[in-house]
């Protein structure tokens, strides 16, 4: 038998272009300083397997270190806590973790820390946001039985017969194996996502205590959380990876990006990863911030999702009409000063494998065809667009609603919602009363991540409950492809199968404009539209 080969972690993960320019590097820093950064209130308690939105992910990213992390310069996956990940067939993986790592409570990080965390997240009754990311692992169906009626049905899913996936085996303190139900070449790329982080024994002994004071294994440890106000972290000096060059990190919760921007301009906030539209208008930020502007093209896309469980949004002709009624080009220029690019499909242009024009005519502003499709839908009522406004979304949402109204001659209006955390809770509970904002930041750098979690039946972020068996079947075929190039071809076929359904409306991607205070000598944006904490240097 041939010897096992190391998994090439660049697999399916090359960005076509980073668009970031030269990173800032300087010396001489105040390593005892603290900084404050913008955040929205996390949706859930800070448990990795139940955190899949940006406000919580920024915290989890600082608190935990997984097997793999994504390089700041180009988003390529590289080993973090993993010493090596080996496979011969992309179905059985042997993971060896580094020795000497501890959680913030001093307990060791072991192979069991990963296996127990993954089993807990996948276990159906725990109802975690991240469960479906483990669906490729053998035995997932036994710990997470399919709900016979879907998430909104009258019957609960049957209780699992076991709480441990058969595909996870602890070999020793620093080794475990992962057996997938079928070969999945993208798998080693996915496990840098935060839901794959380890958990300490303390979590399983007292989950409520852990939620009140999370215990991670990352570069920062938890200090306090005041819901709606801030989350305070401090450097974990026993961290075995690259240590941050500053001590304290406060994630300050704002109800609007506009108020956060005012603090940033006044140097009362140290970093904001995306400036609001009022700062972009007329390049106002250039005057306000000068050399404090930070920018790069990032792996995120803005979209409008539909609640398929609610009429009239289950009507495909209406969905097509709405998309063709949106003048993306005009809105990106007028609201965002050209820092956004109209989307023409569901896969981000920076991803390896991206193919232009996958959405076809349905993502092109065409008043005549929009009116024809709208007439065909038979709908005559009001169209409502919902979004939280604490993320800087009001201006563009109003512009989109007006574009729909003016093009279709129908009453269309933007309805501002609550804070991001409360908004997401309503989305997850399938309580949306209209179409709604649904931005996406890549979890991991693969074309697969732009399709499977969002649109496969029952996937973690398929919030609108879209389902297409032909699309699902093509994704399954792509997952099993023997090579990256073959997989990409099949994922693109799946995207084309989905396109006529318009499960969500792709709006635009972006060159992200961020800003820093004059206290930060260095602060770089990560491709995943967050502050690269490793880059931060505070004025000495």
One Martini backbone bead per residue (centre of mass of N, CA, C, O) as a GRO file, in nm:
protein
  540
    1UNK     BB    1   0.097   0.035   0.021
    2UNK     BB    2   0.075   0.349   0.004
    3UNK     BB    3   0.161   0.627   0.131
    4UNK     BB    4   0.065   0.885   0.287
    5UNK     BB    5  -0.068   1.200   0.208
    6UNK     BB    6  -0.057   1.521   0.213
    7UNK     BB    7  -0.269   1.769   0.233
    8UNK     BB    8  -0.343   2.018   0.012
    9UNK     BB    9  -0.446   2.325   0.140
   10UNK     BB   10  -0.494   2.469  -0.149
   11UNK     BB   11  -0.734   2.324  -0.210
   12UNK     BB   12  -0.979   2.494  -0.355
   13UNK     BB   13  -0.824   2.805  -0.259
   14UNK     BB   14  -0.775   2.998  -0.491
   15UNK     BB   15  -0.735   3.318  -0.562
   16UNK     BB   16  -0.752   3.521  -0.829
   17UNK     BB   17  -0.764   3.781  -0.629
   18UNK     BB   18  -0.690   4.015  -0.372
   19UNK     BB   19  -0.671   4.340  -0.378
   20UNK     BB   20  -0.460   4.468  -0.134
   21UNK     BB   21  -0.183   4.511  -0.159
   22UNK     BB   22   0.035   4.630   0.055
   23UNK     BB   23   0.134   4.558   0.352
   24UNK     BB   24   0.164   4.669   0.667
   25UNK     BB   25   0.497   4.749   0.809
   26UNK     BB   26   0.612   4.785   1.146
   27UNK     BB   27   0.788   4.918   1.421
   28UNK     BB   28   0.711   4.975   1.729
   29UNK     BB   29   0.518   4.889   2.009
   30UNK     BB   30   0.226   4.870   2.218
   31UNK     BB   31   0.180   4.568   2.389
   32UNK     BB   32  -0.025   4.701   2.631
   33UNK     BB   33  -0.253   4.767   2.461
   34UNK     BB   34  -0.578   4.883   2.363
   35UNK     BB   35  -0.871   4.799   2.164
   36UNK     BB   36  -1.138   4.911   1.941
   37UNK     BB   37  -1.421   4.750   1.779
   38UNK     BB   38  -1.654   4.679   1.566
   39UNK     BB   39  -1.998   4.563   1.645
   40UNK     BB   40  -2.237   4.320   1.668
   41UNK     BB   41  -2.473   4.147   1.815
   42UNK     BB   42  -2.481   3.847   1.904
   43UNK     BB   43  -2.712   3.598   1.862
   44UNK     BB   44  -2.545   3.403   2.048
   45UNK     BB   45  -2.383   3.225   2.230
   46UNK     BB   46  -2.024   3.159   2.259
   47UNK     BB   47  -2.045   2.900   2.039
   48UNK     BB   48  -1.907   2.774   1.768
   49UNK     BB   49  -2.146   2.572   1.663
   50UNK     BB   50  -2.356   2.848   1.712
   51UNK     BB   51  -2.174   3.031   1.499
   52UNK     BB   52  -2.276   3.216   1.175
   53UNK     BB   53  -2.212   3.519   1.241
   54UNK     BB   54  -2.034   3.809   1.250
   55UNK     BB   55  -2.057   3.903   1.550
   56UNK     BB   56  -1.959   3.621   1.662
   57UNK     BB   57  -1.707   3.553   1.481
   58UNK     BB   58  -1.515   3.774   1.586
   59UNK     BB   59  -1.493   3.638   1.864
   60UNK     BB   60  -1.420   3.344   1.797
   61UNK     BB   61  -1.159   3.412   1.641
   62UNK     BB   62  -1.012   3.508   1.912
   63UNK     BB   63  -1.078   3.252   2.111
   64UNK     BB   64  -1.005   3.054   1.864
   65UNK     BB   65  -0.827   2.751   1.744
   66UNK     BB   66  -0.785   2.555   1.481
   67UNK     BB   67  -0.653   2.345   1.252
   68UNK     BB   68  -0.726   2.583   1.057
   69UNK     BB   69  -0.620   2.865   0.857
   70UNK     BB   70  -0.645   3.190   0.695
   71UNK     BB   71  -0.465   3.372   0.506
   72UNK     BB   72  -0.440   3.716   0.476
   73UNK     BB   73  -0.319   3.759   0.184
   74UNK     BB   74  -0.507   3.487   0.029
   75UNK     BB   75  -0.686   3.260   0.195
   76UNK     BB   76  -0.508   3.035   0.251
   77UNK     BB   77  -0.474   2.727   0.379
   78UNK     BB   78  -0.338   2.652   0.709
   79UNK     BB   79  -0.184   2.533   0.962
   80UNK     BB   80  -0.238   2.530   1.313
   81UNK     BB   81  -0.313   2.281   1.519
   82UNK     BB   82  -0.212   2.123   1.291
   83UNK     BB   83   0.042   1.916   1.198
   84UNK     BB   84  -0.142   1.700   1.031
   85UNK     BB   85  -0.308   1.597   0.714
   86UNK     BB   86  -0.421   1.274   0.612
   87UNK     BB   87  -0.450   1.107   0.280
   88UNK     BB   88  -0.564   0.875   0.007
   89UNK     BB   89  -0.910   0.938  -0.059
   90UNK     BB   90  -1.093   1.170   0.076
   91UNK     BB   91  -1.225   0.994   0.338
   92UNK     BB   92  -0.966   0.932   0.509
   93UNK     BB   93  -0.856   1.104   0.804
   94UNK     BB   94  -0.547   1.208   0.960
   95UNK     BB   95  -0.508   1.376   1.274
   96UNK     BB   96  -0.247   1.593   1.393
   97UNK     BB   97  -0.171   1.751   1.685
   98UNK     BB   98  -0.041   1.977   1.874
   99UNK     BB   99   0.162   2.020   2.139
  100UNK     BB  100   0.090   2.215   2.444
  101UNK     BB  101  -0.195   2.295   2.429
  102UNK     BB  102  -0.434   2.531   2.571
  103UNK     BB  103  -0.667   2.641   2.752
  104UNK     BB  104  -0.766   2.910   2.949
  105UNK     BB  105  -0.791   2.690   3.205
  106UNK     BB  106  -0.530   2.478   3.139
  107UNK     BB  107  -0.639   2.274   2.965
  108UNK     BB  108  -0.599   2.041   2.736
  109UNK     BB  109  -0.554   1.997   2.393
  110UNK     BB  110  -0.727   1.745   2.225
  111UNK     BB  111  -0.868   1.520   2.027
  112UNK     BB  112  -1.128   1.512   2.204
  113UNK     BB  113  -1.199   1.815   2.178
  114UNK     BB  114  -1.294   1.778   1.884
  115UNK     BB  115  -1.485   1.536   1.886
  116UNK     BB  116  -1.685   1.644   2.099
  117UNK     BB  117  -1.759   1.907   1.953
  118UNK     BB  118  -1.868   1.782   1.690
  119UNK     BB  119  -2.085   1.604   1.817
  120UNK     BB  120  -2.246   1.828   1.952
  121UNK     BB  121  -2.312   1.995   1.697
  122UNK     BB  122  -2.453   1.749   1.536
  123UNK     BB  123  -2.663   1.713   1.746
  124UNK     BB  124  -2.988   1.761   1.703
  125UNK     BB  125  -3.106   1.861   1.992
  126UNK     BB  126  -2.904   2.120   1.991
  127UNK     BB  127  -2.969   2.314   1.752
  128UNK     BB  128  -2.746   2.407   1.558
  129UNK     BB  129  -2.609   2.608   1.311
  130UNK     BB  130  -2.347   2.396   1.236
  131UNK     BB  131  -2.431   2.097   1.175
  132UNK     BB  132  -2.413   2.063   0.849
  133UNK     BB  133  -2.091   2.066   0.836
  134UNK     BB  134  -2.105   1.737   0.929
  135UNK     BB  135  -2.257   1.567   0.694
  136UNK     BB  136  -1.997   1.408   0.573
  137UNK     BB  137  -1.995   1.238   0.819
  138UNK     BB  138  -2.001   0.948   0.946
  139UNK     BB  139  -2.313   0.930   1.124
  140UNK     BB  140  -2.491   1.185   1.106
  141UNK     BB  141  -2.782   1.061   1.071
  142UNK     BB  142  -2.781   0.937   1.368
  143UNK     BB  143  -2.749   1.231   1.521
  144UNK     BB  144  -2.930   1.369   1.260
  145UNK     BB  145  -3.227   1.340   1.201
  146UNK     BB  146  -3.470   1.376   0.987
  147UNK     BB  147  -3.717   1.595   0.944
  148UNK     BB  148  -4.030   1.508   0.825
  149UNK     BB  149  -4.141   1.840   0.825
  150UNK     BB  150  -3.945   2.021   0.904
  151UNK     BB  151  -3.894   2.312   1.093
  152UNK     BB  152  -4.235   2.378   1.063
  153UNK     BB  153  -4.348   2.128   1.164
  154UNK     BB  154  -4.545   1.923   1.385
  155UNK     BB  155  -4.296   1.738   1.392
  156UNK     BB  156  -4.047   1.589   1.539
  157UNK     BB  157  -3.761   1.469   1.540
  158UNK     BB  158  -3.608   1.201   1.597
  159UNK     BB  159  -3.437   1.049   1.828
  160UNK     BB  160  -3.135   0.972   1.870
  161UNK     BB  161  -2.943   0.678   1.926
  162UNK     BB  162  -2.697   0.881   1.916
  163UNK     BB  163  -2.399   1.115   2.001
  164UNK     BB  164  -2.203   0.959   1.786
  165UNK     BB  165  -1.994   0.956   1.531
  166UNK     BB  166  -1.849   0.696   1.351
  167UNK     BB  167  -1.625   0.893   1.195
  168UNK     BB  168  -1.509   0.933   1.493
  169UNK     BB  169  -1.164   0.881   1.618
  170UNK     BB  170  -0.971   0.817   1.891
  171UNK     BB  171  -0.632   0.737   1.924
  172UNK     BB  172  -0.509   0.986   2.082
  173UNK     BB  173  -0.431   1.285   2.221
  174UNK     BB  174  -0.309   1.369   1.901
  175UNK     BB  175  -0.524   1.166   1.753
  176UNK     BB  176  -0.750   1.154   1.466
  177UNK     BB  177  -1.034   1.032   1.285
  178UNK     BB  178  -1.190   1.078   0.953
  179UNK     BB  179  -1.500   0.958   0.822
  180UNK     BB  180  -1.656   0.960   0.532
  181UNK     BB  181  -1.922   0.871   0.338
  182UNK     BB  182  -1.765   1.036   0.117
  183UNK     BB  183  -1.582   1.172  -0.095
  184UNK     BB  184  -1.411   1.502  -0.003
  185UNK     BB  185  -1.184   1.727  -0.119
  186UNK     BB  186  -1.274   1.996   0.053
  187UNK     BB  187  -1.262   1.935   0.360
  188UNK     BB  188  -0.976   2.061   0.456
  189UNK     BB  189  -1.087   2.355   0.402
  190UNK     BB  190  -1.338   2.377   0.603
  191UNK     BB  191  -1.184   2.343   0.903
  192UNK     BB  192  -1.142   2.669   0.951
  193UNK     BB  193  -1.403   2.693   1.056
  194UNK     BB  194  -1.542   2.771   1.365
  195UNK     BB  195  -1.724   2.508   1.410
  196UNK     BB  196  -1.433   2.331   1.436
  197UNK     BB  197  -1.377   2.383   1.714
  198UNK     BB  198  -1.280   2.336   2.024
  199UNK     BB  199  -1.362   2.183   2.350
  200UNK     BB  200  -1.386   2.183   2.674
  201UNK     BB  201  -1.483   2.010   2.949
  202UNK     BB  202  -1.641   2.247   3.080
  203UNK     BB  203  -1.875   2.254   2.880
  204UNK     BB  204  -1.998   1.962   2.956
  205UNK     BB  205  -2.042   2.027   3.264
  206UNK     BB  206  -2.122   2.361   3.202
  207UNK     BB  207  -2.280   2.539   2.975
  208UNK     BB  208  -2.377   2.799   3.118
  209UNK     BB  209  -2.099   2.884   3.225
  210UNK     BB  210  -1.967   2.903   2.948
  211UNK     BB  211  -2.159   3.120   2.826
  212UNK     BB  212  -2.075   3.334   3.046
  213UNK     BB  213  -1.757   3.200   3.012
  214UNK     BB  214  -1.565   3.152   2.773
  215UNK     BB  215  -1.343   2.875   2.656
  216UNK     BB  216  -1.050   2.881   2.488
  217UNK     BB  217  -0.744   2.858   2.241
  218UNK     BB  218  -0.670   3.143   2.179
  219UNK     BB  219  -0.523   3.466   2.179
  220UNK     BB  220  -0.794   3.518   2.340
  221UNK     BB  221  -0.967   3.605   2.640
  222UNK     BB  222  -1.223   3.620   2.849
  223UNK     BB  223  -1.402   3.878   3.044
  224UNK     BB  224  -1.671   4.024   2.902
  225UNK     BB  225  -2.044   4.080   2.881
  226UNK     BB  226  -2.256   4.337   2.733
  227UNK     BB  227  -2.545   4.341   2.620
  228UNK     BB  228  -2.538   4.590   2.366
  229UNK     BB  229  -2.222   4.694   2.417
  230UNK     BB  230  -1.989   4.459   2.503
  231UNK     BB  231  -1.667   4.285   2.443
  232UNK     BB  232  -1.411   4.146   2.651
  233UNK     BB  233  -1.059   4.102   2.588
  234UNK     BB  234  -0.751   3.911   2.641
  235UNK     BB  235  -0.448   3.813   2.637
  236UNK     BB  236  -0.297   3.491   2.582
  237UNK     BB  237   0.018   3.414   2.703
  238UNK     BB  238  -0.004   3.079   2.639
  239UNK     BB  239   0.003   3.099   2.349
  240UNK     BB  240   0.134   2.899   2.069
  241UNK     BB  241   0.111   3.105   1.876
  242UNK     BB  242   0.076   3.399   1.745
  243UNK     BB  243   0.114   3.686   1.910
  244UNK     BB  244  -0.015   3.959   1.994
  245UNK     BB  245   0.066   4.328   1.976
  246UNK     BB  246  -0.165   4.329   2.197
  247UNK     BB  247  -0.387   4.306   2.475
  248UNK     BB  248  -0.670   4.455   2.430
  249UNK     BB  249  -1.021   4.360   2.337
  250UNK     BB  250  -1.291   4.560   2.211
  251UNK     BB  251  -1.630   4.489   2.130
  252UNK     BB  252  -1.835   4.729   1.998
  253UNK     BB  253  -2.172   4.802   2.020
  254UNK     BB  254  -2.381   4.900   1.748
  255UNK     BB  255  -2.681   5.042   1.599
  256UNK     BB  256  -2.481   5.205   1.402
  257UNK     BB  257  -2.251   5.300   1.163
  258UNK     BB  258  -2.268   5.605   1.195
  259UNK     BB  259  -2.183   5.621   1.496
  260UNK     BB  260  -1.918   5.470   1.458
  261UNK     BB  261  -1.790   5.668   1.256
  262UNK     BB  262  -1.776   5.908   1.443
  263UNK     BB  263  -1.576   5.769   1.637
  264UNK     BB  264  -1.354   5.718   1.431
  265UNK     BB  265  -1.294   6.011   1.352
  266UNK     BB  266  -1.243   6.078   1.676
  267UNK     BB  267  -1.076   5.830   1.797
  268UNK     BB  268  -1.299   5.626   1.965
  269UNK     BB  269  -1.228   5.420   1.732
  270UNK     BB  270  -1.003   5.184   1.586
  271UNK     BB  271  -1.212   4.986   1.416
  272UNK     BB  272  -1.366   4.954   1.080
  273UNK     BB  273  -1.459   4.718   0.830
  274UNK     BB  274  -1.717   4.912   0.741
  275UNK     BB  275  -1.839   5.170   0.582
  276UNK     BB  276  -2.080   5.386   0.544
  277UNK     BB  277  -2.257   5.546   0.301
  278UNK     BB  278  -2.209   5.842   0.417
  279UNK     BB  279  -1.891   5.809   0.376
  280UNK     BB  280  -1.889   5.744   0.060
  281UNK     BB  281  -2.009   5.998  -0.015
  282UNK     BB  282  -1.793   6.170  -0.204
  283UNK     BB  283  -1.546   6.063  -0.043
  284UNK     BB  284  -1.552   6.153   0.263
  285UNK     BB  285  -1.340   5.961   0.397
  286UNK     BB  286  -1.085   6.104   0.286
  287UNK     BB  287  -1.120   6.359   0.459
  288UNK     BB  288  -1.166   6.227   0.744
  289UNK     BB  289  -0.901   6.005   0.728
  290UNK     BB  290  -0.705   5.958   0.505
  291UNK     BB  291  -0.447   5.744   0.614
  292UNK     BB  292  -0.692   5.566   0.765
  293UNK     BB  293  -0.740   5.404   0.524
  294UNK     BB  294  -0.885   5.076   0.449
  295UNK     BB  295  -0.833   4.835   0.170
  296UNK     BB  296  -1.027   4.565   0.001
  297UNK     BB  297  -1.105   4.278  -0.146
  298UNK     BB  298  -1.386   4.075  -0.055
  299UNK     BB  299  -1.569   3.774   0.067
  300UNK     BB  300  -1.855   3.929  -0.030
  301UNK     BB  301  -2.228   3.933  -0.040
  302UNK     BB  302  -2.515   4.081  -0.155
  303UNK     BB  303  -2.866   4.004  -0.070
  304UNK     BB  304  -3.194   3.863  -0.149
  305UNK     BB  305  -3.434   3.697   0.031
  306UNK     BB  306  -3.673   3.424   0.051
  307UNK     BB  307  -3.983   3.315   0.182
  308UNK     BB  308  -4.106   3.010   0.086
  309UNK     BB  309  -4.331   3.003   0.331
  310UNK     BB  310  -4.438   3.272   0.171
  311UNK     BB  311  -4.673   3.454   0.046
  312UNK     BB  312  -4.550   3.533  -0.282
  313UNK     BB  313  -4.235   3.416  -0.262
  314UNK     BB  314  -4.301   3.128  -0.418
  315UNK     BB  315  -4.290   3.299  -0.684
  316UNK     BB  316  -4.088   3.292  -0.957
  317UNK     BB  317  -4.188   3.540  -1.124
  318UNK     BB  318  -4.153   3.743  -0.897
  319UNK     BB  319  -3.851   3.705  -0.844
  320UNK     BB  320  -3.760   3.784  -1.128
  321UNK     BB  321  -3.887   4.064  -1.138
  322UNK     BB  322  -3.736   4.191  -0.903
  323UNK     BB  323  -3.448   4.155  -1.013
  324UNK     BB  324  -3.502   4.314  -1.294
  325UNK     BB  325  -3.588   4.587  -1.119
  326UNK     BB  326  -3.285   4.620  -1.042
  327UNK     BB  327  -3.046   4.888  -1.037
  328UNK     BB  328  -2.732   4.816  -0.975
  329UNK     BB  329  -2.556   5.026  -1.113
  330UNK     BB  330  -2.684   5.280  -0.989
  331UNK     BB  331  -2.658   5.205  -0.685
  332UNK     BB  332  -2.347   5.159  -0.671
  333UNK     BB  333  -2.288   5.458  -0.753
  334UNK     BB  334  -2.477   5.633  -0.564
  335UNK     BB  335  -2.425   5.486  -0.278
  336UNK     BB  336  -2.105   5.353  -0.330
  337UNK     BB  337  -1.908   5.486  -0.537
  338UNK     BB  338  -1.807   5.201  -0.679
  339UNK     BB  339  -1.746   4.979  -0.435
  340UNK     BB  340  -1.946   4.818  -0.609
  341UNK     BB  341  -2.041   4.505  -0.777
  342UNK     BB  342  -2.232   4.364  -0.982
  343UNK     BB  343  -2.403   4.074  -0.980
  344UNK     BB  344  -2.396   3.743  -1.192
  345UNK     BB  345  -2.415   3.557  -0.929
  346UNK     BB  346  -2.333   3.321  -0.649
  347UNK     BB  347  -2.033   3.348  -0.711
  348UNK     BB  348  -1.740   3.470  -0.638
  349UNK     BB  349  -1.498   3.626  -0.837
  350UNK     BB  350  -1.244   3.526  -0.647
  351UNK     BB  351  -1.304   3.245  -0.718
  352UNK     BB  352  -1.218   2.951  -0.804
  353UNK     BB  353  -1.437   2.901  -1.093
  354UNK     BB  354  -1.555   3.138  -1.180
  355UNK     BB  355  -1.853   3.239  -1.372
  356UNK     BB  356  -1.977   3.437  -1.591
  357UNK     BB  357  -2.329   3.483  -1.605
  358UNK     BB  358  -2.511   3.267  -1.439
  359UNK     BB  359  -2.782   3.445  -1.412
  360UNK     BB  360  -2.827   3.623  -1.642
  361UNK     BB  361  -3.114   3.805  -1.701
  362UNK     BB  362  -3.200   3.816  -1.387
  363UNK     BB  363  -2.938   4.032  -1.327
  364UNK     BB  364  -3.077   4.232  -1.530
  365UNK     BB  365  -3.177   4.534  -1.613
  366UNK     BB  366  -3.538   4.495  -1.718
  367UNK     BB  367  -3.832   4.640  -1.738
  368UNK     BB  368  -3.991   4.473  -1.945
  369UNK     BB  369  -3.938   4.185  -1.828
  370UNK     BB  370  -4.032   4.250  -1.544
  371UNK     BB  371  -4.328   4.310  -1.621
  372UNK     BB  372  -4.390   4.037  -1.751
  373UNK     BB  373  -4.329   3.863  -1.499
  374UNK     BB  374  -4.527   4.006  -1.312
  375UNK     BB  375  -4.782   3.942  -1.473
  376UNK     BB  376  -4.744   3.631  -1.462
  377UNK     BB  377  -4.772   3.608  -1.143
  378UNK     BB  378  -5.047   3.777  -1.045
  379UNK     BB  379  -4.947   4.003  -0.869
  380UNK     BB  380  -5.087   4.302  -0.660
  381UNK     BB  381  -4.932   4.368  -0.420
  382UNK     BB  382  -4.710   4.409  -0.179
  383UNK     BB  383  -4.360   4.495  -0.130
  384UNK     BB  384  -4.121   4.367   0.109
  385UNK     BB  385  -3.825   4.498   0.279
  386UNK     BB  386  -3.592   4.353   0.504
  387UNK     BB  387  -3.384   4.510   0.770
  388UNK     BB  388  -3.127   4.585   0.926
  389UNK     BB  389  -2.957   4.907   1.041
  390UNK     BB  390  -2.669   4.843   1.199
  391UNK     BB  391  -2.505   4.791   0.895
  392UNK     BB  392  -2.572   5.006   0.662
  393UNK     BB  393  -2.876   4.944   0.490
  394UNK     BB  394  -3.087   5.172   0.426
  395UNK     BB  395  -3.015   5.313   0.158
  396UNK     BB  396  -3.016   5.065  -0.036
  397UNK     BB  397  -3.297   4.953   0.040
  398UNK     BB  398  -3.453   5.201  -0.058
  399UNK     BB  399  -3.348   5.191  -0.350
  400UNK     BB  400  -3.458   4.911  -0.419
  401UNK     BB  401  -3.757   4.969  -0.361
  402UNK     BB  402  -3.778   5.202  -0.572
  403UNK     BB  403  -3.701   5.037  -0.820
  404UNK     BB  404  -3.940   4.843  -0.803
  405UNK     BB  405  -4.166   5.052  -0.801
  406UNK     BB  406  -4.094   5.203  -1.072
  407UNK     BB  407  -4.088   4.952  -1.261
  408UNK     BB  408  -4.372   4.794  -1.167
  409UNK     BB  409  -4.599   4.966  -1.028
  410UNK     BB  410  -4.558   4.909  -0.715
  411UNK     BB  411  -4.580   4.853  -0.390
  412UNK     BB  412  -4.267   4.946  -0.229
  413UNK     BB  413  -4.091   4.867   0.084
  414UNK     BB  414  -3.898   4.960   0.355
  415UNK     BB  415  -3.836   4.764   0.661
  416UNK     BB  416  -3.718   4.825   0.951
  417UNK     BB  417  -3.546   4.663   1.191
  418UNK     BB  418  -3.364   4.535   1.411
  419UNK     BB  419  -3.121   4.404   1.530
  420UNK     BB  420  -2.918   4.170   1.413
  421UNK     BB  421  -2.978   3.952   1.625
  422UNK     BB  422  -3.293   3.970   1.604
  423UNK     BB  423  -3.312   3.929   1.302
  424UNK     BB  424  -3.184   3.642   1.296
  425UNK     BB  425  -3.392   3.505   1.475
  426UNK     BB  426  -3.626   3.541   1.272
  427UNK     BB  427  -3.500   3.392   1.039
  428UNK     BB  428  -3.458   3.116   1.191
  429UNK     BB  429  -3.783   3.108   1.266
  430UNK     BB  430  -3.953   3.179   1.017
  431UNK     BB  431  -4.067   3.519   1.049
  432UNK     BB  432  -4.093   3.638   0.776
  433UNK     BB  433  -4.287   3.914   0.594
  434UNK     BB  434  -4.052   3.919   0.377
  435UNK     BB  435  -3.814   4.016   0.215
  436UNK     BB  436  -3.442   3.985   0.269
  437UNK     BB  437  -3.150   4.035   0.395
  438UNK     BB  438  -2.841   3.831   0.267
  439UNK     BB  439  -2.552   3.823   0.360
  440UNK     BB  440  -2.213   3.698   0.254
  441UNK     BB  441  -1.944   3.528   0.413
  442UNK     BB  442  -1.701   3.339   0.385
  443UNK     BB  443  -1.592   3.049   0.551
  444UNK     BB  444  -1.444   2.931   0.294
  445UNK     BB  445  -1.214   2.882   0.013
  446UNK     BB  446  -1.489   2.789  -0.183
  447UNK     BB  447  -1.728   2.732  -0.412
  448UNK     BB  448  -1.905   2.549  -0.228
  449UNK     BB  449  -1.973   2.783  -0.009
  450UNK     BB  450  -2.180   2.933  -0.224
  451UNK     BB  451  -2.399   2.678  -0.210
  452UNK     BB  452  -2.455   2.465   0.013
  453UNK     BB  453  -2.535   2.634   0.279
  454UNK     BB  454  -2.768   2.807   0.114
  455UNK     BB  455  -2.927   2.573  -0.102
  456UNK     BB  456  -2.937   2.323   0.032
  457UNK     BB  457  -3.128   2.105   0.166
  458UNK     BB  458  -3.111   2.189   0.510
  459UNK     BB  459  -2.911   2.396   0.544
  460UNK     BB  460  -2.782   2.624   0.765
  461UNK     BB  461  -2.836   2.892   0.544
  462UNK     BB  462  -3.134   2.797   0.449
  463UNK     BB  463  -3.370   3.017   0.545
  464UNK     BB  464  -3.603   2.996   0.308
  465UNK     BB  465  -3.644   2.688   0.211
  466UNK     BB  466  -3.500   2.584  -0.026
  467UNK     BB  467  -3.575   2.341  -0.307
  468UNK     BB  468  -3.365   2.115  -0.525
  469UNK     BB  469  -3.297   1.802  -0.627
  470UNK     BB  470  -3.107   1.854  -0.872
  471UNK     BB  471  -2.910   2.033  -0.722
  472UNK     BB  472  -2.833   1.834  -0.496
  473UNK     BB  473  -2.722   1.612  -0.687
  474UNK     BB  474  -2.492   1.786  -0.811
  475UNK     BB  475  -2.343   1.841  -0.549
  476UNK     BB  476  -2.284   1.544  -0.480
  477UNK     BB  477  -2.114   1.499  -0.733
  478UNK     BB  478  -1.900   1.716  -0.672
  479UNK     BB  479  -1.797   1.610  -0.396
  480UNK     BB  480  -1.685   1.328  -0.552
  481UNK     BB  481  -1.473   1.442  -0.706
  482UNK     BB  482  -1.133   1.365  -0.791
  483UNK     BB  483  -1.110   1.676  -0.871
  484UNK     BB  484  -1.107   2.009  -0.876
  485UNK     BB  485  -1.191   2.064  -1.172
  486UNK     BB  486  -1.438   1.873  -1.168
  487UNK     BB  487  -1.585   2.007  -0.935
  488UNK     BB  488  -1.622   2.287  -1.055
  489UNK     BB  489  -1.792   2.203  -1.299
  490UNK     BB  490  -2.030   2.091  -1.118
  491UNK     BB  491  -2.092   2.347  -0.955
  492UNK     BB  492  -2.169   2.514  -1.205
  493UNK     BB  493  -2.406   2.336  -1.283
  494UNK     BB  494  -2.565   2.386  -1.025
  495UNK     BB  495  -2.596   2.691  -1.061
  496UNK     BB  496  -2.761   2.665  -1.330
  497UNK     BB  497  -2.999   2.506  -1.211
  498UNK     BB  498  -3.079   2.738  -1.001
  499UNK     BB  499  -3.121   3.010  -1.154
  500UNK     BB  500  -3.435   3.007  -1.237
  501UNK     BB  501  -3.531   3.021  -0.924
  502UNK     BB  502  -3.426   3.249  -0.752
  503UNK     BB  503  -3.361   3.213  -0.430
  504UNK     BB  504  -3.179   3.464  -0.473
  505UNK     BB  505  -3.058   3.801  -0.491
  506UNK     BB  506  -2.800   3.919  -0.645
  507UNK     BB  507  -2.616   4.221  -0.613
  508UNK     BB  508  -2.311   4.255  -0.458
  509UNK     BB  509  -1.986   4.336  -0.446
  510UNK     BB  510  -1.661   4.433  -0.275
  511UNK     BB  511  -1.478   4.713  -0.191
  512UNK     BB  512  -1.345   4.749   0.111
  513UNK     BB  513  -1.405   5.014   0.344
  514UNK     BB  514  -1.193   5.111   0.594
  515UNK     BB  515  -1.096   5.203   0.942
  516UNK     BB  516  -0.862   5.394   1.146
  517UNK     BB  517  -0.688   5.502   1.392
  518UNK     BB  518  -0.410   5.691   1.513
  519UNK     BB  519  -0.313   5.440   1.701
  520UNK     BB  520  -0.273   5.278   1.431
  521UNK     BB  521  -0.017   5.174   1.237
  522UNK     BB  522  -0.151   4.880   1.205
  523UNK     BB  523  -0.432   4.765   0.980
  524UNK     BB  524  -0.567   4.482   0.836
  525UNK     BB  525  -0.743   4.327   0.598
  526UNK     BB  526  -0.935   4.056   0.551
  527UNK     BB  527  -1.089   3.863   0.313
  528UNK     BB  528  -1.330   3.819   0.549
  529UNK     BB  529  -1.408   4.099   0.658
  530UNK     BB  530  -1.166   4.161   0.875
  531UNK     BB  531  -0.959   4.190   1.121
  532UNK     BB  532  -0.615   4.151   1.133
  533UNK     BB  533  -0.483   4.081   1.432
  534UNK     BB  534  -0.178   4.020   1.354
  535UNK     BB  535  -0.126   4.324   1.232
  536UNK     BB  536  -0.146   4.481   1.488
  537UNK     BB  537  -0.030   4.821   1.566
  538UNK     BB  538   0.058   5.027   1.830
  539UNK     BB  539   0.135   5.309   1.943
  540UNK     BB  540   0.422   5.373   2.154
   0.00000   0.00000   0.00000
